[in-house]
Amino acid sequence: MSSLIKKNIDLSLKFVSKKKMFMHIVVLFGLIIFIGGLDFIRSIITGNAFQNSWADISKLMMLITGLFFTYQCIRSFIHARKVKELNS
């Protein structure tokens, strides 16, 4: 997964005019990771939490890191918009 993110960053350096599009693609990867981690909540609701501890720890990490990454990307977008407005 990190190689895909690195590839998008490399593409954004080659195609500067498409940087905004590539960064939105990266956010989609973070959102997909977060959605995949939501399966952990299903296992809690059904009462099967930590029967397979490695799988549930992995889902929990996906949930936490996906949420944090998506949140940081949104904050970055908001900051970039504010900087753009100040420079205009």
N, C-alpha and C positions, 0 to 999 in steps of 0.2 A: 504494500500500500504506500509506503513512504517513497518508493521509487516512482510511483505515479505522481505523487505530489511534487517530487523533485523535477520530474519531466515537465510538469505544467509550469514550474518556476523557470526552467530553462527555456521553454517556449515563450514565456512572457518577456524574457530578455531578448529573444530573437525578434519577436513581433510586438514591439512596444505599443503599437496602436490597439492590439488585442488584449492587453494586460488585464483590463477590467473583466473581459469575458473569461479569461483563464482563472482569475481569482474567484469568480462565481462558481466555476467548475470545482475548484478546490473546496469551497464551502459545501457544495453538494456532497462531496466525499465525506466530509465531517458529519453532515446530516444523515447520510446513509449509515455511518458507523453508529451514530446515536440511536437511530431507529432499530438497528440490529441489536443494540444493547437493551432495548425495551423488552426483549424476550425474558430478561431476568425478572421483570415485574410479574410476568405471567407465571413464572415458576413460583414466585412468592405467593401469589393469589391461589394457585392450585395446591399449595402446601408441599411442593416438591423441591423447595429451595435447598441447595447444597447436598442433594443426594449424589450428584456428580459434581464435586466441589471444583474441579478444574474448569469445567464448562461454565459453571455459574460465576466463578471468579473472572473468567474471560469476558462473560457478558456484562458483568458489573463494571469492569474496566472499560469496555466499549461504551457503556452508558455514560460513565463519568468523563472519559476523555473526549468522546464525541460531543457531549454537551459543552464542555469547557472550550474545545476548539471552535465549535460553531459560535459560541458566545464571543470569543475573542475576535473572530472574523467579522462579526456584526459590529463590534466596537471599532474595529479598524476601518470598516466602511463608513461608519458615522464620523469618525475622526477625519478621514480623507475628504468627506463632503464638506465638513466645517472648514478645513484648510483651503479647499477650493473656493468656498464662498468668501473667505477672508482675503484671498489673493485676487478675487475678481473686482 
